[in-house]
Amino acid sequence: MNRLAHHQGIHKFFTMLGLALYFSKPVMKHLVHIVDAMITKGFSGTLTDLHHGS
């Protein structure tokens, strides 16, 4: 899987929490992108923020 450097840290954190046991790989990928978009831009609660961040 081709991940950005800051995505690896988020993914490691999710696997440390044990989320990989409950979610499939595509779902984990989506979660990483959502969290990355929220952290990068500053999340104001709209889906537009997530769209611009990913």
C-alpha positions as CSV (number, residue, x, y, z in Angstrom):
1,M,0.0,0.0,0.0
2,N,1.4,3.4,-0.9
3,R,1.0,5.6,2.2
4,L,2.2,9.1,2.9
5,A,4.6,9.5,5.8
6,H,2.0,11.1,8.1
7,H,-0.5,8.4,7.2
8,Q,1.8,5.8,8.7
9,G,1.7,7.3,12.1
10,I,-2.1,7.5,12.1
11,H,-2.4,3.9,10.8
12,K,0.0,2.7,13.5
13,F,-2.1,4.4,16.2
14,F,-5.3,2.7,14.8
15,T,-3.7,-0.7,14.8
16,M,-2.4,-0.1,18.4
17,L,-6.0,0.6,19.4
18,G,-7.0,-2.7,17.8
19,L,-9.3,-1.2,15.2
20,A,-7.8,-3.5,12.5
21,L,-9.6,-6.4,14.2
22,Y,-13.0,-4.8,13.7
23,F,-12.6,-3.0,10.3
24,S,-11.5,-4.1,6.9
25,K,-8.4,-2.6,5.1
26,P,-10.5,-0.3,2.9
27,V,-12.4,1.0,5.9
28,M,-9.1,1.6,7.8
29,K,-7.8,3.5,4.7
30,H,-10.9,5.7,4.7
31,L,-10.5,6.4,8.5
32,V,-6.9,7.4,8.0
33,H,-7.8,9.8,5.2
34,I,-10.6,11.3,7.3
35,V,-8.5,11.8,10.3
36,D,-5.7,13.2,8.2
37,A,-8.1,15.7,6.6
38,M,-9.4,16.8,10.0
39,I,-5.9,17.3,11.4
40,T,-4.4,19.0,8.3
41,K,-7.0,21.8,7.6
42,G,-8.7,22.3,10.9
43,F,-12.1,20.6,11.1
44,S,-15.1,22.8,11.3
45,G,-17.7,20.0,11.1
46,T,-18.6,20.0,7.4
47,L,-18.0,17.4,4.8
48,T,-16.5,20.0,2.5
49,D,-13.5,20.1,4.8
50,L,-13.0,16.4,4.4
51,H,-13.4,16.6,0.6
52,H,-10.8,19.4,0.3
53,G,-8.4,17.6,2.6
54,S,-8.4,14.3,0.8
